[in-house]
Amino acid sequence: MNVLLVGGGGREHALAWGLARSPLVDRLIAAPGNAGIAALAACAPVPATDVGGLVALAEDEAIDLVVVGPEVPLVMGLADALRAHAIAVFGPDAAAARIEGSKAWAKEVMAAGGIPTARAGSFTELGPALAFVDELGGRAVVKADGLAAGKGVTVAGDRGTAAAALRACLQDSAFGEAGTTVLVEERLEGPEVSAFACSDGSTMVPLALCQDFKRIGDGDRGPNTGGMGAYSPLPWLDPQLEARCWELCERTLATMRAMGVPYRGVLYAGFMLTDDGPKVLEYNCRFGDPETEVLIPRLTSDLGELLFAAATGSLAEVKVSWTPEAAVTVVLASGGYPGAYATGAGIEGLAAAAALEGAQVFHAGTQELGDRVVTAGGRVLAVSALGATVAEARARAYQACSKITFEAVTLRTDIAELAARMESAVTELGE
């Protein structure tokens, strides 16, 4: 089949890498793609937000399946437009994509389904929002209601920090239209995990759990980013807790169906593992980034078959399999990210990094200029590696990172460090 992949980040490079290995995929086109994706697919200069242009491209190229990577085109209705032209698409329609496009609506879904989550309130004015923060004791999570590229969330440890985040959204328009409504939540305590499940509107297939690292600095310090690293599987997680996470994903999808909004695509559910059990922090309507960069290398079954089945209502016929190996990915970012950063810096060492055993370099914010690859975004590369253990995968990922250089490169040095220690402790107890 002919496949069109929409997007141009690290997530899309990982998806392109997986799709290129599928015996079902005859031709792969990416729009707009990036320097890494260009080695696997023909890249078309159509922005991911150009709904009309993407529909026309799909028709012109006789596309059998469109795989939508980013959330913005899904919220805009790209899947609706493609299905109106009888083109199969992996991704929810605009009504279902509201699960990410509106955090307030996501809370309505949770309430309707009795899905455990943080106590929350939705606000458009500063005064009532501050009063709710006070009601929560000053410690709160402030979220821009709409899409903010993973940066519209402030985890506030005191009233002053929460108030500043509320003013940024409601008075200073820091996130534009996305921040005209804010969600204020109580702070939950516990480790976070990311769950990914495919749905064809009626059947759900659990994929895998990951853990990502959202803060820019070691020790989870500094502002939130789109994600600075991830690993999978989670060797420390109780199987009963994992089963409960999948139950809540299934309940979410069932609730949406009951509300008349069936979900087709991949559902991301972010969980906090509290003392009272898993509670949902948020939903996304697409694969996570950088979690996709550890999921796809671990997948041993056919990605093309999985995504086409989800798009065409035949997921019940698909079996998903995984390598027992662990995967770790480390993001290399531009200096200054998630704030202002420079682009255009030459990147060296890509081939040397990719040549290491078990390593794979996924391009996120890159561009080809002549025979050079240069930085073109905040998150530049996601360096992934497989290993028999989390510790081994982690060591390989950081070894690969050490081969790559560009001006003002920024990375966390503690991705999966605690998991590797916990894995070692679990192994020792078992012995």
KEMARLUM-70301 format. One record per residue (C-alpha): x negated, y, z; residue number from 1. Coordinates in Angstrom, 3 decimals. Layout:
// residues N
[[X,Y,Z],NUM]
...
//
This chain:
// residues 431
[[0.000,0.000,0.000],1]
[[-0.958,3.650,-0.419],2]
[[-1.264,5.475,2.903],3]
[[-1.336,9.200,3.639],4]
[[-2.896,10.164,6.963],5]
[[-1.961,13.625,8.226],6]
[[-4.479,15.511,10.364],7]
[[-8.172,16.245,10.606],8]
[[-9.434,15.556,14.124],9]
[[-11.152,12.774,16.045],10]
[[-7.877,10.920,16.521],11]
[[-7.300,10.925,12.763],12]
[[-10.858,9.768,12.038],13]
[[-10.300,6.800,14.386],14]
[[-6.981,6.032,12.676],15]
[[-8.630,6.322,9.249],16]
[[-11.378,3.947,10.393],17]
[[-8.779,1.425,11.525],18]
[[-6.602,1.793,8.436],19]
[[-9.589,1.444,6.093],20]
[[-10.196,-2.006,7.617],21]
[[-6.616,-3.164,6.952],22]
[[-6.227,-5.610,4.045],23]
[[-2.773,-4.079,3.451],24]
[[-4.202,-0.634,2.650],25]
[[-5.203,-0.255,-1.001],26]
[[-5.661,3.508,-1.014],27]
[[-6.096,5.993,1.826],28]
[[-5.594,9.743,1.476],29]
[[-6.056,12.248,4.310],30]
[[-4.656,15.759,4.564],31]
[[-6.687,17.739,5.310],32]
[[-9.244,15.274,6.794],33]
[[-12.741,16.209,7.936],34]
[[-16.366,15.415,7.166],35]
[[-16.174,11.978,8.775],36]
[[-12.817,11.004,7.300],37]
[[-14.123,11.909,3.839],38]
[[-16.334,8.794,3.922],39]
[[-13.213,6.616,4.266],40]
[[-10.464,8.446,2.386],41]
[[-9.794,10.920,-0.382],42]
[[-9.187,14.255,1.337],43]
[[-6.505,16.633,0.058],44]
[[-6.659,20.309,1.117],45]
[[-3.088,20.379,2.473],46]
[[-2.727,21.683,6.050],47]
[[-1.071,19.372,8.566],48]
[[1.591,22.036,9.150],49]
[[2.571,22.410,5.464],50]
[[5.679,20.218,5.530],51]
[[6.690,20.913,1.934],52]
[[3.156,20.455,0.665],53]
[[2.784,17.116,2.448],54]
[[6.085,15.796,1.094],55]
[[5.032,16.808,-2.415],56]
[[1.622,15.167,-1.953],57]
[[3.257,11.941,-0.752],58]
[[5.537,11.873,-3.788],59]
[[2.763,12.738,-6.245],60]
[[0.485,10.010,-4.893],61]
[[3.223,7.329,-4.656],62]
[[2.627,6.983,-0.935],63]
[[4.142,3.941,0.788],64]
[[3.411,5.021,4.376],65]
[[2.635,8.377,5.981],66]
[[0.854,8.267,9.347],67]
[[1.184,11.553,11.231],68]
[[-1.620,12.219,13.704],69]
[[-0.934,15.612,15.361],70]
[[2.132,16.659,17.329],71]
[[2.809,20.027,15.651],72]
[[4.029,18.691,12.268],73]
[[6.209,16.149,14.076],74]
[[7.862,18.853,16.176],75]
[[8.287,20.878,12.977],76]
[[10.238,18.028,11.364],77]
[[7.718,16.459,8.977],78]
[[9.049,12.959,9.640],79]
[[12.620,14.125,8.917],80]
[[11.548,15.645,5.600],81]
[[9.660,12.511,4.532],82]
[[12.516,10.174,5.449],83]
[[14.905,12.404,3.506],84]
[[12.767,11.522,0.471],85]
[[12.849,7.779,1.324],86]
[[9.182,7.740,2.359],87]
[[8.253,5.527,5.321],88]
[[6.595,7.484,8.107],89]
[[4.932,6.551,11.366],90]
[[6.066,9.257,13.754],91]
[[9.271,10.436,15.442],92]
[[11.773,12.846,13.931],93]
[[12.003,16.373,15.325],94]
[[14.761,15.468,17.793],95]
[[12.655,12.711,19.371],96]
[[9.417,14.736,19.153],97]
[[10.995,17.127,21.671],98]
[[9.716,14.647,24.262],99]
[[6.417,16.530,23.820],100]
[[7.661,19.743,22.231],101]
[[9.682,20.693,25.321],102]
[[8.495,19.659,28.758],103]
[[11.817,20.817,30.184],104]
[[13.728,18.473,27.844],105]
[[11.346,15.641,28.766],106]
[[12.393,16.182,32.392],107]
[[16.040,15.845,31.297],108]
[[15.212,12.474,29.738],109]
[[13.498,11.366,32.947],110]
[[16.462,12.478,35.027],111]
[[18.917,10.657,32.741],112]
[[16.893,7.455,32.956],113]
[[16.060,7.629,36.652],114]
[[12.372,7.682,35.755],115]
[[10.159,8.655,38.715],116]
[[8.379,11.951,38.213],117]
[[7.300,15.069,40.068],118]
[[9.883,17.456,41.486],119]
[[10.086,20.362,39.045],120]
[[11.853,23.531,37.975],121]
[[12.073,25.316,34.628],122]
[[11.727,29.117,34.553],123]
[[11.680,32.071,32.173],124]
[[11.120,34.782,34.815],125]
[[8.214,35.310,37.185],126]
[[10.155,35.943,40.403],127]
[[12.122,32.689,40.561],128]
[[9.054,30.739,39.437],129]
[[6.967,32.191,42.267],130]
[[9.741,31.439,44.740],131]
[[9.643,27.786,43.663],132]
[[5.857,27.735,44.031],133]
[[6.340,28.982,47.599],134]
[[8.912,26.251,48.146],135]
[[6.253,23.745,47.114],136]
[[3.790,25.199,49.612],137]
[[1.659,27.062,47.066],138]
[[0.154,23.935,45.497],139]
[[1.768,23.386,42.111],140]
[[1.247,22.421,38.498],141]
[[2.180,25.137,35.992],142]
[[2.902,23.998,32.427],143]
[[3.767,25.982,29.336],144]
[[6.973,24.343,28.099],145]
[[5.937,24.153,24.444],146]
[[2.881,22.918,22.562],147]
[[-0.404,24.431,23.740],148]
[[-3.013,22.001,22.345],149]
[[-3.533,20.397,25.732],150]
[[-4.559,23.677,27.370],151]
[[-1.245,24.985,28.726],152]
[[-1.500,23.214,32.079],153]
[[-2.891,24.673,35.319],154]
[[-3.298,22.467,38.383],155]
[[-3.179,25.054,41.155],156]
[[-4.498,24.398,44.633],157]
[[-3.127,27.652,46.040],158]
[[-0.458,30.271,45.423],159]
[[-2.855,32.754,43.838],160]
[[-3.967,30.314,41.143],161]
[[-0.373,29.313,40.423],162]
[[0.720,32.962,40.256],163]
[[-2.085,33.795,37.812],164]
[[-1.049,30.903,35.560],165]
[[2.591,32.024,35.653],166]
[[1.647,35.609,34.761],167]
[[-0.523,34.358,31.887],168]
[[2.490,32.560,30.417],169]
[[5.420,34.807,31.261],170]
[[3.840,38.273,31.195],171]
[[0.642,38.085,29.136],172]
[[1.939,35.661,26.454],173]
[[-1.276,33.638,26.681],174]
[[0.397,30.712,24.877],175]
[[2.813,32.705,22.737],176]
[[6.246,31.208,22.234],177]
[[5.110,27.966,23.913],178]
[[4.804,29.786,27.237],179]
[[8.039,31.790,27.290],180]
[[9.477,28.977,29.411],181]
[[7.332,27.359,32.107],182]
[[7.701,24.186,34.085],183]
[[6.557,24.319,37.707],184]
[[5.954,20.937,39.325],185]
[[4.878,19.607,42.674],186]
[[1.333,18.256,42.699],187]
[[1.129,14.498,42.762],188]
[[-1.917,12.660,44.078],189]
[[-3.595,9.578,42.653],190]
[[-5.470,8.370,39.575],191]
[[-4.043,9.178,36.141],192]
[[-3.615,6.639,33.349],193]
[[-2.462,6.946,29.739],194]
[[-0.052,4.358,28.320],195]
[[0.576,3.945,24.580],196]
[[3.507,1.976,23.197],197]
[[4.768,1.594,19.625],198]
[[8.492,1.699,18.895],199]
[[10.539,1.184,15.739],200]
[[13.708,2.611,17.259],201]
[[14.779,-0.626,18.937],202]
[[11.719,-2.772,19.719],203]
[[8.769,-1.663,21.858],204]
[[5.269,-3.151,21.599],205]
[[2.928,-2.168,24.448],206]
[[-0.546,-1.277,23.243],207]
[[-3.067,-0.557,25.988],208]
[[-3.786,1.624,28.982],209]
[[-6.637,4.122,28.981],210]
[[-7.959,6.816,31.258],211]
[[-9.053,10.173,29.871],212]
[[-10.936,13.127,31.342],213]
[[-9.290,16.491,30.788],214]
[[-11.529,18.946,32.663],215]
[[-14.575,20.443,30.962],216]
[[-17.038,19.725,33.768],217]
[[-18.416,16.766,35.689],218]
[[-16.430,15.820,38.751],219]
[[-13.232,17.066,37.087],220]
[[-14.209,20.702,37.532],221]
[[-13.339,23.681,35.361],222]
[[-10.469,24.344,32.975],223]
[[-8.449,21.743,31.121],224]
[[-9.480,20.800,27.604],225]
[[-7.969,18.596,24.944],226]
[[-10.001,15.755,26.499],227]
[[-13.720,15.200,27.084],228]
[[-13.829,11.401,27.110],229]
[[-11.925,8.195,27.772],230]
[[-12.285,4.479,28.392],231]
[[-10.237,1.293,28.124],232]
[[-9.307,-1.153,29.608],233]
[[-8.977,-0.239,33.290],234]
[[-10.731,-3.024,35.235],235]
[[-9.634,-1.659,38.610],236]
[[-5.898,-1.545,37.867],237]
[[-3.515,-3.943,39.624],238]
[[-1.612,-5.980,36.963],239]
[[1.668,-5.257,38.766],240]
[[1.071,-1.510,38.441],241]
[[0.338,-1.938,34.748],242]
[[3.552,-3.919,34.295],243]
[[5.477,-1.159,36.057],244]
[[4.036,1.441,33.645],245]
[[5.301,-0.585,30.675],246]
[[8.706,-0.970,32.313],247]
[[8.971,2.804,32.593],248]
[[7.941,3.239,28.938],249]
[[10.669,0.784,27.951],250]
[[13.183,2.641,30.108],251]
[[12.196,5.947,28.522],252]
[[12.826,4.601,25.031],253]
[[16.118,2.998,26.102],254]
[[17.237,6.296,27.642],255]
[[16.444,8.169,24.443],256]
[[18.433,5.622,22.417],257]
[[21.369,6.053,24.799],258]
[[21.114,9.821,24.308],259]
[[21.385,9.300,20.537],260]
[[17.691,9.995,19.925],261]
[[15.986,6.725,18.892],262]
[[12.202,6.914,18.876],263]
[[10.017,5.670,16.016],264]
[[6.273,5.968,16.307],265]
[[3.916,5.821,19.260],266]
[[4.976,7.089,22.669],267]
[[2.316,8.315,25.080],268]
[[3.255,8.351,28.750],269]
[[0.862,9.923,31.228],270]
[[1.225,8.349,34.675],271]
[[0.023,9.332,38.125],272]
[[-0.435,6.240,40.266],273]
[[0.886,7.556,43.567],274]
[[1.323,5.726,46.874],275]
[[4.976,5.368,45.842],276]
[[4.094,3.771,42.513],277]
[[3.621,5.191,38.984],278]
[[5.258,8.536,38.241],279]
[[5.415,10.144,34.800],280]
[[3.418,13.351,34.410],281]
[[4.170,13.984,30.734],282]
[[4.972,12.428,27.389],283]
[[3.336,12.908,24.000],284]
[[4.903,12.028,20.661],285]
[[1.668,10.743,19.089],286]
[[-1.592,8.970,19.845],287]
[[-3.796,10.734,22.381],288]
[[-7.135,12.298,21.625],289]
[[-9.720,11.079,22.697],290]
[[-7.854,7.910,23.800],291]
[[-7.359,6.816,20.175],292]
[[-11.139,6.696,19.848],293]
[[-11.257,3.872,22.426],294]
[[-7.991,2.166,21.435],295]
[[-8.728,1.596,17.757],296]
[[-12.221,0.079,18.239],297]
[[-10.676,-2.423,20.705],298]
[[-7.861,-3.423,18.329],299]
[[-8.566,-6.729,16.558],300]
[[-5.189,-7.070,14.791],301]
[[-4.171,-5.167,11.651],302]
[[-3.530,-1.458,12.299],303]
[[-1.882,-0.988,8.901],304]
[[0.580,-3.800,9.599],305]
[[1.401,-2.373,13.048],306]
[[2.072,1.170,11.867],307]
[[4.086,0.069,8.823],308]
[[6.215,-2.233,10.995],309]
[[6.954,0.618,13.407],310]
[[7.912,2.843,10.478],311]
[[10.202,0.269,8.861],312]
[[11.929,-1.379,11.828],313]
[[10.082,-4.702,11.886],314]
[[7.934,-4.450,15.036],315]
[[9.439,-7.632,16.481],316]
[[7.493,-9.575,13.846],317]
[[4.080,-8.109,14.745],318]
[[1.516,-9.485,17.173],319]
[[-1.101,-7.138,18.628],320]
[[-4.490,-8.430,19.780],321]
[[-7.459,-6.808,21.493],322]
[[-11.118,-7.566,22.011],323]
[[-11.966,-8.383,25.627],324]
[[-14.747,-5.821,25.353],325]
[[-14.482,-2.392,26.942],326]
[[-14.710,0.861,25.020],327]
[[-15.970,4.249,26.201],328]
[[-15.921,7.513,24.277],329]
[[-17.769,10.734,25.113],330]
[[-16.832,14.023,23.466],331]
[[-19.529,16.402,22.267],332]
[[-18.152,19.942,22.295],333]
[[-19.282,23.383,21.216],334]
[[-20.790,25.591,23.906],335]
[[-18.118,27.800,25.462],336]
[[-15.234,25.393,24.803],337]
[[-12.355,25.513,25.826],338]
[[-12.938,29.281,25.673],339]
[[-14.583,31.157,22.812],340]
[[-17.207,29.198,20.882],341]
[[-19.316,29.544,17.751],342]
[[-19.038,27.291,14.695],343]
[[-21.311,26.519,11.749],344]
[[-24.137,24.891,13.712],345]
[[-25.925,22.090,11.873],346]
[[-25.460,18.599,13.325],347]
[[-28.408,16.204,13.355],348]
[[-28.694,12.533,14.280],349]
[[-25.303,11.242,13.113],350]
[[-26.728,8.278,11.229],351]
[[-29.078,7.341,14.066],352]
[[-26.204,7.345,16.552],353]
[[-23.909,5.268,14.339],354]
[[-26.694,2.725,13.751],355]
[[-26.755,1.705,17.420],356]
[[-25.118,-1.630,18.232],357]
[[-21.451,-1.258,19.095],358]
[[-21.402,2.508,18.495],359]
[[-19.086,4.542,16.291],360]
[[-19.133,8.315,15.782],361]
[[-15.755,9.913,15.113],362]
[[-15.668,13.435,13.705],363]
[[-13.295,15.910,15.354],364]
[[-14.290,19.470,14.467],365]
[[-16.752,19.128,11.594],366]
[[-17.172,20.413,8.058],367]
[[-19.419,19.553,5.135],368]
[[-21.461,22.443,3.743],369]
[[-23.473,21.162,0.808],370]
[[-25.476,18.225,2.136],371]
[[-25.108,19.326,5.766],372]
[[-22.467,18.554,8.375],373]
[[-21.769,21.528,10.658],374]
[[-19.591,22.251,13.666],375]
[[-16.098,23.543,12.875],376]
[[-14.194,23.281,16.149],377]
[[-14.295,23.155,19.926],378]
[[-14.445,19.390,20.208],379]
[[-16.940,18.389,17.543],380]
[[-17.515,14.639,17.843],381]
[[-16.188,11.684,19.836],382]
[[-18.940,9.118,20.325],383]
[[-17.498,5.681,21.105],384]
[[-19.078,2.348,21.949],385]
[[-18.012,-1.193,22.799],386]
[[-19.622,-3.349,25.455],387]
[[-19.033,-6.497,27.461],388]
[[-18.286,-4.281,30.462],389]
[[-17.339,-0.658,31.008],390]
[[-20.887,-0.080,32.276],391]
[[-22.410,-1.522,29.100],392]
[[-20.037,0.399,26.808],393]
[[-20.768,3.571,28.759],394]
[[-24.533,3.108,28.473],395]
[[-24.262,2.568,24.717],396]
[[-22.011,5.608,24.235],397]
[[-24.419,7.889,26.077],398]
[[-27.394,6.395,24.232],399]
[[-25.641,7.261,20.963],400]
[[-24.898,10.770,22.254],401]
[[-28.597,11.268,22.954],402]
[[-29.344,10.833,19.244],403]
[[-27.095,13.749,18.219],404]
[[-28.059,17.398,18.466],405]
[[-26.479,20.723,17.570],406]
[[-26.787,24.195,19.040],407]
[[-25.226,24.602,22.517],408]
[[-23.861,21.039,22.574],409]
[[-21.715,20.421,25.670],410]
[[-20.712,17.076,27.190],411]
[[-19.714,15.528,30.479],412]
[[-22.202,13.090,31.972],413]
[[-19.742,11.225,34.200],414]
[[-17.256,9.687,31.738],415]
[[-16.177,6.260,33.097],416]
[[-18.885,6.412,35.771],417]
[[-16.529,5.652,38.658],418]
[[-14.784,2.922,36.646],419]
[[-18.129,1.232,36.007],420]
[[-18.899,1.280,39.737],421]
[[-15.439,-0.050,40.593],422]
[[-15.779,-2.754,37.944],423]
[[-19.061,-3.840,39.509],424]
[[-17.462,-3.946,42.968],425]
[[-14.533,-6.035,41.683],426]
[[-16.971,-8.452,40.034],427]
[[-18.996,-8.799,43.221],428]
[[-15.849,-9.521,45.236],429]
[[-14.856,-12.184,42.734],430]
[[-18.204,-13.873,43.148],431]
//
